[in-house]
Amino acid sequence: MSAVHIVGRLYPMLKRLVTITAVLLCLGAVPGRAAEGGPAPYDADLQRLAEILGALQYLRAVCGSNEGQKWRNEMQALIDAEAPSGDRRRKIVTSYNRGYRGFEQTYRTCTPAADIAIRRYLDEGAKIAREITARYAN
């Protein structure tokens, strides 16, 4: 399967994840959101989403997506909206780095397994974002 074919198949999922991530950023305006620096009920999900964004930043680059810093920028927007400082920020950043470094140690080139991981992470990230917005965005 060619890289162009794979990117063509993944584009709708990428678009969906970016859209859902943008919706997540609206959580900053949700009443009942955690006080600055305090935990939010969805922090574990945000940390998992951050880990997924880190993995996608590395894997998409290895697989020749030519997206530049797209996933890192999504991560930065998430941090800016949810945890500009403090312990929450540290945990989210640590999760992102864990996702990135985990695949950096495993993959040096794009493989079929890397393509599968990308698809699974896109699906999981979209699911997490939908669940958070459904539960916490009024």
A tleap script that builds the chain and sets N, CA, C and O, in Angstrom:
source leaprc.protein.ff14SB
mol = sequence {
  NMET SER ALA VAL HIE ILE VAL GLY ARG LEU
  TYR PRO MET LEU LYS ARG LEU VAL THR ILE
  THR ALA VAL LEU LEU CYS LEU GLY ALA VAL
  PRO GLY ARG ALA ALA GLU GLY GLY PRO ALA
  PRO TYR ASP ALA ASP LEU GLN ARG LEU ALA
  GLU ILE LEU GLY ALA LEU GLN TYR LEU ARG
  ALA VAL CYS GLY SER ASN GLU GLY GLN LYS
  TRP ARG ASN GLU MET GLN ALA LEU ILE ASP
  ALA GLU ALA PRO SER GLY ASP ARG ARG ARG
  LYS ILE VAL THR SER TYR ASN ARG GLY TYR
  ARG GLY PHE GLU GLN THR TYR ARG THR CYS
  THR PRO ALA ALA ASP ILE ALA ILE ARG ARG
  TYR LEU ASP GLU GLY ALA LYS ILE ALA ARG
  GLU ILE THR ALA ARG TYR ALA CASN
}
set mol.1.N position { 0.841 -1.162 0.000 }
set mol.1.CA position { 0.000 0.000 0.000 }
set mol.1.C position { 0.894 1.236 0.000 }
set mol.1.O position { 1.825 1.329 0.800 }
set mol.2.N position { 0.621 2.171 -0.879 }
set mol.2.CA position { 1.471 3.352 -0.991 }
set mol.2.C position { 1.166 4.350 0.115 }
set mol.2.O position { 0.085 4.340 0.704 }
set mol.3.N position { 2.146 5.216 0.387 }
set mol.3.CA position { 1.969 6.244 1.413 }
set mol.3.C position { 0.839 7.190 1.043 }
set mol.3.O position { 0.100 7.638 1.920 }
set mol.4.N position { 0.690 7.502 -0.240 }
set mol.4.CA position { -0.388 8.390 -0.688 }
set mol.4.C position { -1.743 7.762 -0.398 }
set mol.4.O position { -2.665 8.443 0.050 }
set mol.5.N position { -1.864 6.460 -0.652 }
set mol.5.CA position { -3.121 5.761 -0.386 }
set mol.5.C position { -3.430 5.762 1.114 }
set mol.5.O position { -4.574 5.977 1.516 }
set mol.6.N position { -2.420 5.525 1.925 }
set mol.6.CA position { -2.608 5.499 3.373 }
set mol.6.C position { -3.027 6.875 3.875 }
set mol.6.O position { -3.966 6.990 4.664 }
set mol.7.N position { -2.333 7.925 3.420 }
set mol.7.CA position { -2.675 9.284 3.847 }
set mol.7.C position { -4.096 9.619 3.402 }
set mol.7.O position { -4.843 10.242 4.156 }
set mol.8.N position { -4.479 9.219 2.199 }
set mol.8.CA position { -5.837 9.461 1.717 }
set mol.8.C position { -6.881 8.793 2.589 }
set mol.8.O position { -7.942 9.364 2.841 }
set mol.9.N position { -6.589 7.596 3.047 }
set mol.9.CA position { -7.527 6.878 3.920 }
set mol.9.C position { -7.571 7.492 5.308 }
set mol.9.O position { -8.616 7.463 5.958 }
set mol.10.N position { -6.469 8.044 5.772 }
set mol.10.CA position { -6.414 8.587 7.119 }
set mol.10.C position { -6.928 10.018 7.209 }
set mol.10.O position { -7.264 10.475 8.302 }
set mol.11.N position { -6.999 10.732 6.101 }
set mol.11.CA position { -7.383 12.137 6.147 }
set mol.11.C position { -8.707 12.384 6.852 }
set mol.11.O position { -8.776 13.294 7.678 }
set mol.12.N position { -9.777 11.615 6.571 }
set mol.12.CA position { -11.029 11.869 7.299 }
set mol.12.C position { -10.877 11.690 8.809 }
set mol.12.O position { -11.473 12.440 9.582 }
set mol.13.N position { -10.094 10.716 9.228 }
set mol.13.CA position { -9.882 10.520 10.663 }
set mol.13.C position { -9.073 11.669 11.258 }
set mol.13.O position { -9.362 12.126 12.364 }
set mol.14.N position { -8.063 12.135 10.529 }
set mol.14.CA position { -7.268 13.257 11.009 }
set mol.14.C position { -8.138 14.494 11.167 }
set mol.14.O position { -8.065 15.197 12.175 }
set mol.15.N position { -8.954 14.746 10.167 }
set mol.15.CA position { -9.830 15.909 10.198 }
set mol.15.C position { -10.785 15.809 11.383 }
set mol.15.O position { -11.022 16.800 12.073 }
set mol.16.N position { -11.332 14.624 11.623 }
set mol.16.CA position { -12.253 14.420 12.735 }
set mol.16.C position { -11.546 14.646 14.068 }
set mol.16.O position { -12.097 15.302 14.952 }
set mol.17.N position { -10.338 14.114 14.225 }
set mol.17.CA position { -9.622 14.278 15.481 }
set mol.17.C position { -9.276 15.745 15.727 }
set mol.17.O position { -9.397 16.226 16.854 }
set mol.18.N position { -8.853 16.451 14.702 }
set mol.18.CA position { -8.534 17.867 14.864 }
set mol.18.C position { -9.790 18.646 15.252 }
set mol.18.O position { -9.737 19.521 16.116 }
set mol.19.N position { -10.909 18.330 14.619 }
set mol.19.CA position { -12.171 18.997 14.944 }
set mol.19.C position { -12.561 18.724 16.386 }
set mol.19.O position { -12.951 19.637 17.114 }
set mol.20.N position { -12.457 17.476 16.794 }
set mol.20.CA position { -12.840 17.114 18.149 }
set mol.20.C position { -11.874 17.731 19.159 }
set mol.20.O position { -12.295 18.148 20.238 }
set mol.21.N position { -10.603 17.793 18.827 }
set mol.21.CA position { -9.644 18.431 19.717 }
set mol.21.C position { -9.996 19.903 19.886 }
set mol.21.O position { -9.878 20.445 20.985 }
set mol.22.N position { -10.422 20.547 18.819 }
set mol.22.CA position { -10.837 21.947 18.911 }
set mol.22.C position { -12.038 22.091 19.846 }
set mol.22.O position { -12.115 23.048 20.616 }
set mol.23.N position { -12.963 21.152 19.780 }
set mol.23.CA position { -14.111 21.173 20.690 }
set mol.23.C position { -13.635 21.020 22.129 }
set mol.23.O position { -14.151 21.679 23.032 }
set mol.24.N position { -12.662 20.159 22.339 }
set mol.24.CA position { -12.118 19.977 23.684 }
set mol.24.C position { -11.588 21.287 24.245 }
set mol.24.O position { -11.705 21.552 25.442 }
set mol.25.N position { -11.014 22.088 23.391 }
set mol.25.CA position { -10.453 23.349 23.844 }
set mol.25.C position { -11.537 24.272 24.389 }
set mol.25.O position { -11.252 25.177 25.173 }
set mol.26.N position { -12.755 24.046 23.980 }
set mol.26.CA position { -13.876 24.835 24.492 }
set mol.26.C position { -14.165 24.501 25.947 }
set mol.26.O position { -14.884 25.246 26.612 }
set mol.27.N position { -13.632 23.416 26.450 }
set mol.27.CA position { -13.862 23.051 27.844 }
set mol.27.C position { -13.374 24.138 28.791 }
set mol.27.O position { -13.830 24.222 29.932 }
set mol.28.N position { -12.460 24.959 28.329 }
set mol.28.CA position { -11.972 26.050 29.165 }
set mol.28.C position { -13.086 26.983 29.601 }
set mol.28.O position { -12.962 27.663 30.620 }
set mol.29.N position { -14.166 27.024 28.847 }
set mol.29.CA position { -15.289 27.897 29.179 }
set mol.29.C position { -16.411 27.149 29.893 }
set mol.29.O position { -17.440 27.748 30.207 }
set mol.30.N position { -16.237 25.862 30.154 }
set mol.30.CA position { -17.290 25.059 30.774 }
set mol.30.C position { -17.393 25.385 32.256 }
set mol.30.O position { -16.387 25.339 32.963 }
set mol.31.N position { -18.598 25.718 32.748 }
set mol.31.CA position { -18.753 25.942 34.183 }
set mol.31.C position { -18.409 24.660 34.938 }
set mol.31.O position { -18.667 23.557 34.454 }
set mol.32.N position { -17.841 24.808 36.097 }
set mol.32.CA position { -17.494 23.637 36.890 }
set mol.32.C position { -16.120 23.076 36.536 }
set mol.32.O position { -15.687 22.079 37.114 }
set mol.33.N position { -15.447 23.700 35.607 }
set mol.33.CA position { -14.093 23.283 35.254 }
set mol.33.C position { -13.211 23.453 36.470 }
set mol.33.O position { -13.470 24.289 37.336 }
set mol.34.N position { -12.183 22.662 36.522 }
set mol.34.CA position { -11.295 22.704 37.690 }
set mol.34.C position { -10.711 24.097 37.873 }
set mol.34.O position { -10.420 24.800 36.905 }
set mol.35.N position { -10.551 24.474 39.111 }
set mol.35.CA position { -9.898 25.741 39.405 }
set mol.35.C position { -8.465 25.679 38.900 }
set mol.35.O position { -7.889 24.600 38.759 }
set mol.36.N position { -7.909 26.824 38.634 }
set mol.36.CA position { -6.546 26.891 38.107 }
set mol.36.C position { -5.598 26.016 38.919 }
set mol.36.O position { -5.420 26.209 40.121 }
set mol.37.N position { -5.005 25.066 38.243 }
set mol.37.CA position { -4.031 24.193 38.883 }
set mol.37.C position { -4.631 22.983 39.572 }
set mol.37.O position { -3.917 22.021 39.855 }
set mol.38.N position { -5.932 23.010 39.848 }
set mol.38.CA position { -6.563 21.879 40.519 }
set mol.38.C position { -6.971 20.823 39.517 }
set mol.38.O position { -7.045 21.094 38.318 }
set mol.39.N position { -7.238 19.608 40.005 }
set mol.39.CA position { -7.618 18.533 39.090 }
set mol.39.C position { -9.034 18.725 38.553 }
set mol.39.O position { -9.898 19.298 39.217 }
set mol.40.N position { -9.241 18.244 37.367 }
set mol.40.CA position { -10.564 18.211 36.749 }
set mol.40.C position { -10.986 16.745 36.681 }
set mol.40.O position { -10.131 15.860 36.666 }
set mol.41.N position { -12.279 16.479 36.642 }
set mol.41.CA position { -12.723 15.086 36.618 }
set mol.41.C position { -12.296 14.333 35.360 }
set mol.41.O position { -12.332 13.103 35.333 }
set mol.42.N position { -11.899 15.053 34.334 }
set mol.42.CA position { -11.494 14.430 33.080 }
set mol.42.C position { -9.981 14.455 32.865 }
set mol.42.O position { -9.514 14.223 31.750 }
set mol.43.N position { -9.217 14.733 33.912 }
set mol.43.CA position { -7.759 14.834 33.763 }
set mol.43.C position { -7.108 13.550 33.248 }
set mol.43.O position { -6.194 13.619 32.426 }
set mol.44.N position { -7.550 12.399 33.705 }
set mol.44.CA position { -6.954 11.143 33.228 }
set mol.44.C position { -7.175 10.992 31.723 }
set mol.44.O position { -6.289 10.535 31.001 }
set mol.45.N position { -8.365 11.382 31.256 }
set mol.45.CA position { -8.640 11.331 29.818 }
set mol.45.C position { -7.782 12.334 29.052 }
set mol.45.O position { -7.290 12.028 27.966 }
set mol.46.N position { -7.598 13.531 29.613 }
set mol.46.CA position { -6.744 14.519 28.953 }
set mol.46.C position { -5.302 14.033 28.870 }
set mol.46.O position { -4.619 14.254 27.870 }
set mol.47.N position { -4.849 13.374 29.923 }
set mol.47.CA position { -3.488 12.845 29.904 }
set mol.47.C position { -3.338 11.768 28.836 }
set mol.47.O position { -2.315 11.709 28.153 }
set mol.48.N position { -4.340 10.925 28.692 }
set mol.48.CA position { -4.287 9.898 27.646 }
set mol.48.C position { -4.323 10.554 26.274 }
set mol.48.O position { -3.592 10.143 25.374 }
set mol.49.N position { -5.165 11.570 26.103 }
set mol.49.CA position { -5.216 12.283 24.830 }
set mol.49.C position { -3.864 12.933 24.527 }
set mol.49.O position { -3.417 12.923 23.381 }
set mol.50.N position { -3.224 13.487 25.530 }
set mol.50.CA position { -1.900 14.079 25.346 }
set mol.50.C position { -0.888 13.027 24.901 }
set mol.50.O position { -0.066 13.282 24.021 }
set mol.51.N position { -0.950 11.853 25.507 }
set mol.51.CA position { -0.046 10.768 25.119 }
set mol.51.C position { -0.276 10.371 23.663 }
set mol.51.O position { 0.675 10.110 22.926 }
set mol.52.N position { -1.525 10.329 23.259 }
set mol.52.CA position { -1.870 10.008 21.869 }
set mol.52.C position { -1.335 11.076 20.933 }
set mol.52.O position { -0.786 10.749 19.880 }
set mol.53.N position { -1.482 12.345 21.292 }
set mol.53.CA position { -0.966 13.423 20.448 }
set mol.53.C position { 0.549 13.319 20.294 }
set mol.53.O position { 1.076 13.566 19.210 }
set mol.54.N position { 1.250 12.959 21.360 }
set mol.54.CA position { 2.700 12.767 21.269 }
set mol.54.C position { 3.060 11.626 20.333 }
set mol.54.O position { 3.972 11.741 19.514 }
set mol.55.N position { 2.334 10.523 20.465 }
set mol.55.CA position { 2.582 9.376 19.582 }
set mol.55.C position { 2.308 9.755 18.130 }
set mol.55.O position { 3.083 9.403 17.241 }
set mol.56.N position { 1.215 10.466 17.885 }
set mol.56.CA position { 0.890 10.875 16.515 }
set mol.56.C position { 1.936 11.830 15.949 }
set mol.56.O position { 2.280 11.742 14.770 }
set mol.57.N position { 2.446 12.748 16.782 }
set mol.57.CA position { 3.476 13.664 16.291 }
set mol.57.C position { 4.675 12.884 15.765 }
set mol.57.O position { 5.209 13.203 14.703 }
set mol.58.N position { 5.094 11.877 16.495 }
set mol.58.CA position { 6.249 11.104 16.053 }
set mol.58.C position { 5.906 10.187 14.878 }
set mol.58.O position { 6.593 10.197 13.857 }
set mol.59.N position { 4.857 9.407 15.024 }
set mol.59.CA position { 4.524 8.417 13.990 }
set mol.59.C position { 4.164 9.048 12.650 }
set mol.59.O position { 4.584 8.558 11.601 }
set mol.60.N position { 3.398 10.122 12.677 }
set mol.60.CA position { 3.007 10.763 11.409 }
set mol.60.C position { 4.245 11.313 10.698 }
set mol.60.O position { 4.324 11.261 9.471 }
set mol.61.N position { 5.201 11.834 11.449 }
set mol.61.CA position { 6.435 12.337 10.835 }
set mol.61.C position { 7.247 11.189 10.237 }
set mol.61.O position { 7.761 11.309 9.124 }
set mol.62.N position { 7.364 10.087 10.960 }
set mol.62.CA position { 8.121 8.929 10.469 }
set mol.62.C position { 7.463 8.376 9.205 }
set mol.62.O position { 8.152 7.898 8.303 }
set mol.63.N position { 6.154 8.440 9.141 }
set mol.63.CA position { 5.434 7.895 7.987 }
set mol.63.C position { 5.252 8.920 6.872 }
set mol.63.O position { 4.445 8.711 5.966 }
set mol.64.N position { 5.996 10.025 6.929 }
set mol.64.CA position { 6.052 10.961 5.822 }
set mol.64.C position { 4.807 11.790 5.592 }
set mol.64.O position { 4.457 12.070 4.445 }
set mol.65.N position { 4.137 12.184 6.646 }
set mol.65.CA position { 2.889 12.940 6.478 }
set mol.65.C position { 3.119 14.395 6.091 }
set mol.65.O position { 2.203 15.047 5.591 }
set mol.66.N position { 4.313 14.911 6.309 }
set mol.66.CA position { 4.630 16.304 6.013 }
set mol.66.C position { 3.685 17.274 6.715 }
set mol.66.O position { 3.301 18.299 6.151 }
set mol.67.N position { 3.313 16.939 7.955 }
set mol.67.CA position { 2.418 17.802 8.724 }
set mol.67.C position { 3.180 18.777 9.621 }
set mol.67.O position { 2.568 19.619 10.279 }
set mol.68.N position { 4.491 18.671 9.653 }
set mol.68.CA position { 5.275 19.560 10.499 }
set mol.68.C position { 4.957 19.353 11.962 }
set mol.68.O position { 4.953 18.223 12.451 }
set mol.69.N position { 4.693 20.433 12.655 }
set mol.69.CA position { 4.436 20.405 14.096 }
set mol.69.C position { 2.945 20.371 14.429 }
set mol.69.O position { 2.540 20.804 15.508 }
set mol.70.N position { 2.142 19.864 13.518 }
set mol.70.CA position { 0.685 19.883 13.679 }
set mol.70.C position { 0.234 19.312 15.020 }
set mol.70.O position { -0.539 19.960 15.725 }
set mol.71.N position { 0.689 18.136 15.386 }
set mol.71.CA position { 0.210 17.474 16.605 }
set mol.71.C position { 0.795 18.138 17.846 }
set mol.71.O position { 0.144 18.184 18.889 }
set mol.72.N position { 1.991 18.641 17.744 }
set mol.72.CA position { 2.571 19.398 18.854 }
set mol.72.C position { 1.784 20.681 19.065 }
set mol.72.O position { 1.521 21.074 20.201 }
set mol.73.N position { 1.409 21.331 17.974 }
set mol.73.CA position { 0.610 22.558 18.076 }
set mol.73.C position { -0.763 22.283 18.686 }
set mol.73.O position { -1.277 23.088 19.464 }
set mol.74.N position { -1.354 21.142 18.328 }
set mol.74.CA position { -2.634 20.752 18.942 }
set mol.74.C position { -2.438 20.567 20.447 }
set mol.74.O position { -3.276 20.968 21.254 }
set mol.75.N position { -1.322 19.957 20.799 }
set mol.75.CA position { -1.009 19.737 22.207 }
set mol.75.C position { -0.842 21.069 22.921 }
set mol.75.O position { -1.356 21.248 24.026 }
set mol.76.N position { -0.137 21.998 22.310 }
set mol.76.CA position { 0.076 23.306 22.931 }
set mol.76.C position { -1.249 24.033 23.132 }
set mol.76.O position { -1.455 24.683 24.157 }
set mol.77.N position { -2.137 23.926 22.164 }
set mol.77.CA position { -3.454 24.551 22.307 }
set mol.77.C position { -4.230 23.917 23.462 }
set mol.77.O position { -4.918 24.614 24.207 }
set mol.78.N position { -4.120 22.616 23.606 }
set mol.78.CA position { -4.776 21.917 24.703 }
set mol.78.C position { -4.220 22.380 26.047 }
set mol.78.O position { -4.978 22.637 26.982 }
set mol.79.N position { -2.912 22.485 26.140 }
set mol.79.CA position { -2.274 22.960 27.373 }
set mol.79.C position { -2.713 24.386 27.683 }
set mol.79.O position { -3.076 24.699 28.817 }
set mol.80.N position { -2.679 25.239 26.681 }
set mol.80.CA position { -3.055 26.641 26.891 }
set mol.80.C position { -4.484 26.768 27.411 }
set mol.80.O position { -4.773 27.619 28.252 }
set mol.81.N position { -5.368 25.924 26.908 }
set mol.81.CA position { -6.772 25.995 27.303 }
set mol.81.C position { -7.026 25.350 28.661 }
set mol.81.O position { -7.865 25.826 29.425 }
set mol.82.N position { -6.321 24.292 28.962 }
set mol.82.CA position { -6.644 23.487 30.142 }
set mol.82.C position { -5.693 23.642 31.315 }
set mol.82.O position { -6.129 23.603 32.466 }
set mol.83.N position { -4.424 23.815 31.055 }
set mol.83.CA position { -3.456 23.790 32.157 }
set mol.83.C position { -2.256 24.676 31.856 }
set mol.83.O position { -1.161 24.178 31.592 }
set mol.84.N position { -2.461 25.990 31.898 }
set mol.84.CA position { -1.346 26.868 31.546 }
set mol.84.C position { -0.163 26.796 32.512 }
set mol.84.O position { 0.945 27.203 32.161 }
set mol.85.N position { -0.385 26.284 33.725 }
set mol.85.CA position { 0.727 26.170 34.685 }
set mol.85.C position { 0.390 25.110 35.723 }
set mol.85.O position { -0.726 24.594 35.770 }
set mol.86.N position { 1.364 24.803 36.540 }
set mol.86.CA position { 1.139 23.929 37.682 }
set mol.86.C position { 1.246 22.448 37.398 }
set mol.86.O position { 1.765 22.016 36.369 }
set mol.87.N position { 0.731 21.679 38.360 }
set mol.87.CA position { 0.832 20.223 38.322 }
set mol.87.C position { 0.055 19.621 37.155 }
set mol.87.O position { 0.519 18.666 36.532 }
set mol.88.N position { -1.113 20.164 36.854 }
set mol.88.CA position { -1.890 19.645 35.716 }
set mol.88.C position { -1.074 19.763 34.427 }
set mol.88.O position { -1.020 18.826 33.630 }
set mol.89.N position { -0.451 20.904 34.233 }
set mol.89.CA position { 0.369 21.108 33.037 }
set mol.89.C position { 1.500 20.081 32.987 }
set mol.89.O position { 1.739 19.458 31.953 }
set mol.90.N position { 2.184 19.915 34.103 }
set mol.90.CA position { 3.309 18.973 34.146 }
set mol.90.C position { 2.860 17.568 33.779 }
set mol.90.O position { 3.545 16.878 33.024 }
set mol.91.N position { 1.727 17.136 34.299 }
set mol.91.CA position { 1.230 15.799 34.008 }
set mol.91.C position { 0.852 15.643 32.541 }
set mol.91.O position { 1.126 14.609 31.932 }
set mol.92.N position { 0.233 16.654 31.982 }
set mol.92.CA position { -0.170 16.586 30.570 }
set mol.92.C position { 1.066 16.572 29.664 }
set mol.92.O position { 1.130 15.795 28.712 }
set mol.93.N position { 2.031 17.419 29.958 }
set mol.93.CA position { 3.270 17.457 29.164 }
set mol.93.C position { 4.026 16.139 29.281 }
set mol.93.O position { 4.550 15.632 28.289 }
set mol.94.N position { 4.084 15.581 30.495 }
set mol.94.CA position { 4.751 14.296 30.699 }
set mol.94.C position { 4.083 13.207 29.862 }
set mol.94.O position { 4.765 12.358 29.288 }
set mol.95.N position { 2.771 13.229 29.792 }
set mol.95.CA position { 2.040 12.241 28.993 }
set mol.95.C position { 2.364 12.385 27.513 }
set mol.95.O position { 2.597 11.389 26.827 }
set mol.96.N position { 2.379 13.613 27.020 }
set mol.96.CA position { 2.726 13.864 25.613 }
set mol.96.C position { 4.127 13.312 25.316 }
set mol.96.O position { 4.331 12.600 24.333 }
set mol.97.N position { 5.073 13.651 26.172 }
set mol.97.CA position { 6.452 13.204 25.958 }
set mol.97.C position { 6.570 11.680 26.015 }
set mol.97.O position { 7.340 11.090 25.258 }
set mol.98.N position { 5.816 11.046 26.901 }
set mol.98.CA position { 5.822 9.583 26.989 }
set mol.98.C position { 5.332 8.978 25.675 }
set mol.98.O position { 5.917 8.014 25.182 }
set mol.99.N position { 4.265 9.536 25.105 }
set mol.99.CA position { 3.755 9.038 23.834 }
set mol.99.C position { 4.762 9.204 22.704 }
set mol.99.O position { 4.952 8.299 21.891 }
set mol.100.N position { 5.402 10.361 22.662 }
set mol.100.CA position { 6.393 10.632 21.622 }
set mol.100.C position { 7.607 9.715 21.771 }
set mol.100.O position { 8.011 9.044 20.821 }
set mol.101.N position { 8.170 9.696 22.952 }
set mol.101.CA position { 9.416 8.939 23.178 }
set mol.101.C position { 9.223 7.429 23.083 }
set mol.101.O position { 10.131 6.702 22.681 }
set mol.102.N position { 8.051 6.974 23.451 }
set mol.102.CA position { 7.786 5.539 23.362 }
set mol.102.C position { 7.917 5.030 21.938 }
set mol.102.O position { 8.473 3.957 21.703 }
set mol.103.N position { 7.409 5.791 20.999 }
set mol.103.CA position { 7.511 5.372 19.600 }
set mol.103.C position { 8.848 5.761 18.986 }
set mol.103.O position { 9.320 5.100 18.060 }
set mol.104.N position { 9.453 6.808 19.482 }
set mol.104.CA position { 10.775 7.205 19.000 }
set mol.104.C position { 11.784 6.092 19.253 }
set mol.104.O position { 12.694 5.884 18.449 }
set mol.105.N position { 11.631 5.383 20.351 }
set mol.105.CA position { 12.549 4.293 20.690 }
set mol.105.C position { 12.257 3.034 19.886 }
set mol.105.O position { 13.112 2.154 19.784 }
set mol.106.N position { 11.065 2.939 19.317 }
set mol.106.CA position { 10.646 1.715 18.633 }
set mol.106.C position { 10.749 1.806 17.115 }
set mol.106.O position { 11.194 0.854 16.472 }
set mol.107.N position { 10.350 2.919 16.537 }
set mol.107.CA position { 10.259 3.046 15.084 }
set mol.107.C position { 11.244 4.064 14.548 }
set mol.107.O position { 11.281 5.211 14.992 }
set mol.108.N position { 12.033 3.630 13.595 }
set mol.108.CA position { 12.942 4.540 12.880 }
set mol.108.C position { 12.429 4.794 11.467 }
set mol.108.O position { 12.779 5.796 10.842 }
set mol.109.N position { 11.601 3.884 10.970 }
set mol.109.CA position { 10.985 4.027 9.649 }
set mol.109.C position { 9.517 3.659 9.768 }
set mol.109.O position { 9.090 3.045 10.745 }
set mol.110.N position { 8.760 4.043 8.766 }
set mol.110.CA position { 7.338 3.712 8.742 }
set mol.110.C position { 7.176 2.235 8.378 }
set mol.110.O position { 7.777 1.746 7.421 }
set mol.111.N position { 6.372 1.555 9.144 }
set mol.111.CA position { 6.106 0.141 8.905 }
set mol.111.C position { 4.594 -0.063 8.894 }
set mol.111.O position { 3.850 0.831 9.298 }
set mol.112.N position { 4.133 -1.215 8.441 }
set mol.112.CA position { 2.696 -1.496 8.541 }
set mol.112.C position { 2.190 -1.405 9.991 }
set mol.112.O position { 1.067 -0.960 10.225 }
set mol.113.N position { 2.995 -1.814 10.937 }
set mol.113.CA position { 2.597 -1.720 12.344 }
set mol.113.C position { 2.451 -0.255 12.772 }
set mol.113.O position { 1.556 0.076 13.549 }
set mol.114.N position { 3.317 0.612 12.275 }
set mol.114.CA position { 3.199 2.039 12.586 }
set mol.114.C position { 1.911 2.609 12.009 }
set mol.114.O position { 1.239 3.410 12.659 }
set mol.115.N position { 1.564 2.201 10.795 }
set mol.115.CA position { 0.304 2.648 10.184 }
set mol.115.C position { -0.900 2.190 10.999 }
set mol.115.O position { -1.861 2.941 11.169 }
set mol.116.N position { -0.849 0.984 11.493 }
set mol.116.CA position { -1.940 0.463 12.331 }
set mol.116.C position { -2.015 1.272 13.627 }
set mol.116.O position { -3.103 1.641 14.068 }
set mol.117.N position { -0.868 1.545 14.230 }
set mol.117.CA position { -0.846 2.333 15.465 }
set mol.117.C position { -1.447 3.719 15.232 }
set mol.117.O position { -2.200 4.219 16.068 }
set mol.118.N position { -1.119 4.334 14.111 }
set mol.118.CA position { -1.682 5.650 13.786 }
set mol.118.C position { -3.198 5.576 13.727 }
set mol.118.O position { -3.887 6.388 14.344 }
set mol.119.N position { -3.719 4.607 12.987 }
set mol.119.CA position { -5.185 4.472 12.869 }
set mol.119.C position { -5.829 4.246 14.231 }
set mol.119.O position { -6.855 4.849 14.544 }
set mol.120.N position { -5.233 3.387 15.030 }
set mol.120.CA position { -5.804 3.107 16.349 }
set mol.120.C position { -5.772 4.329 17.254 }
set mol.120.O position { -6.731 4.595 17.978 }
set mol.121.N position { -4.672 5.073 17.215 }
set mol.121.CA position { -4.586 6.274 18.045 }
set mol.121.C position { -5.547 7.354 17.577 }
set mol.121.O position { -6.126 8.064 18.399 }
set mol.122.N position { -5.723 7.486 16.276 }
set mol.122.CA position { -6.703 8.452 15.787 }
set mol.122.C position { -8.100 8.093 16.268 }
set mol.122.O position { -8.857 8.963 16.699 }
set mol.123.N position { -8.437 6.824 16.194 }
set mol.123.CA position { -9.751 6.373 16.665 }
set mol.123.C position { -9.901 6.581 18.170 }
set mol.123.O position { -10.918 7.095 18.634 }
set mol.124.N position { -8.887 6.180 18.923 }
set mol.124.CA position { -8.966 6.311 20.379 }
set mol.124.C position { -9.027 7.779 20.801 }
set mol.124.O position { -9.801 8.146 21.684 }
set mol.125.N position { -8.209 8.612 20.166 }
set mol.125.CA position { -8.221 10.039 20.492 }
set mol.125.C position { -9.569 10.678 20.197 }
set mol.125.O position { -10.070 11.482 20.983 }
set mol.126.N position { -10.150 10.319 19.067 }
set mol.126.CA position { -11.467 10.843 18.720 }
set mol.126.C position { -12.510 10.381 19.729 }
set mol.126.O position { -13.382 11.157 20.119 }
set mol.127.N position { -12.430 9.137 20.149 }
set mol.127.CA position { -13.377 8.591 21.130 }
set mol.127.C position { -13.255 9.323 22.473 }
set mol.127.O position { -14.263 9.696 23.072 }
set mol.128.N position { -12.042 9.522 22.933 }
set mol.128.CA position { -11.823 10.229 24.194 }
set mol.128.C position { -12.387 11.643 24.104 }
set mol.128.O position { -13.091 12.095 25.007 }
set mol.129.N position { -12.079 12.329 23.024 }
set mol.129.CA position { -12.558 13.702 22.866 }
set mol.129.C position { -14.085 13.751 22.842 }
set mol.129.O position { -14.682 14.634 23.457 }
set mol.130.N position { -14.720 12.816 22.140 }
set mol.130.CA position { -16.195 12.768 22.110 }
set mol.130.C position { -16.754 12.539 23.506 }
set mol.130.O position { -17.709 13.199 23.916 }
set mol.131.N position { -16.156 11.601 24.236 }
set mol.131.CA position { -16.660 11.278 25.570 }
set mol.131.C position { -16.509 12.455 26.529 }
set mol.131.O position { -17.418 12.735 27.310 }
set mol.132.N position { -15.383 13.139 26.479 }
set mol.132.CA position { -15.172 14.288 27.360 }
set mol.132.C position { -16.186 15.378 27.030 }
set mol.132.O position { -16.827 15.923 27.928 }
set mol.133.N position { -16.334 15.696 25.755 }
set mol.133.CA position { -17.262 16.762 25.400 }
set mol.133.C position { -18.702 16.388 25.697 }
set mol.133.O position { -19.486 17.245 26.105 }
set mol.134.N position { -19.065 15.135 25.503 }
set mol.134.CA position { -20.434 14.699 25.793 }
set mol.134.C position { -20.715 14.773 27.291 }
set mol.134.O position { -21.822 15.128 27.697 }
set mol.135.N position { -19.746 14.450 28.096 }
set mol.135.CA position { -19.955 14.392 29.536 }
set mol.135.C position { -19.820 15.757 30.218 }
set mol.135.O position { -20.560 16.053 31.156 }
set mol.136.N position { -18.874 16.595 29.751 }
set mol.136.CA position { -18.544 17.796 30.504 }
set mol.136.C position { -18.898 19.111 29.819 }
set mol.136.O position { -19.005 20.132 30.499 }
set mol.137.N position { -19.081 19.127 28.521 }
set mol.137.CA position { -19.456 20.365 27.833 }
set mol.137.C position { -20.974 20.462 27.836 }
set mol.137.O position { -21.660 19.560 27.354 }
set mol.138.N position { -21.493 21.543 28.373 }
set mol.138.CA position { -22.946 21.679 28.502 }
set mol.138.C position { -23.551 22.235 27.238 }
set mol.138.O position { -24.766 22.417 27.163 }
savepdb mol mol.pdb
quit
